Every structure is written in structure tokens, then in C-alpha cells.
Amino acid sequence: MASDNSVMPALALALGALGLVTVGAIFARHKFGFVRTWVVAAPVVLALSWLASDLAMYLLPNLL
């Protein structure tokens, strides 16, 4: 059973970007409104969440 630790820097960057986009979406909602922020921020948050979860799967041990 082994895991790949070489993805840790990429995971840290993905989680940092996800945090920044989330904070940016909160500020954008107050400035531009709910619908415009939803249209712009939702795909970006979804893509970064997908990337972070994909990178996190590399850290799990290989059980099969």
C-alpha cells in the first residue's frame, strides 16, 4: 500500500485557489448581484473542486 506524495504542492495550490475564488465570489455577489455571480463563479468553483478532489485521491493508499 502506497500513496503518491508528489501531488501535495498541486493540491495546496488548488485548495488555495478554491479559497480565493470562494472569497471573490462572496465579494462579487455584493457588487454584481446573485445571478451574475452564480453564472460566472459556479463553473470555476466546480472545476476547482473537481481538481482538488482528483488530486486528493492520489493521496489515498492503493487498496485494490
Secondary structure, 3 states (H helix, E strand, C coil): CCCCHHHHHHHHHHHHHHHHHHHHHHHHHHHHCHHHHHHHHHHHHHHHHHHHHHHHHCCCCCCC
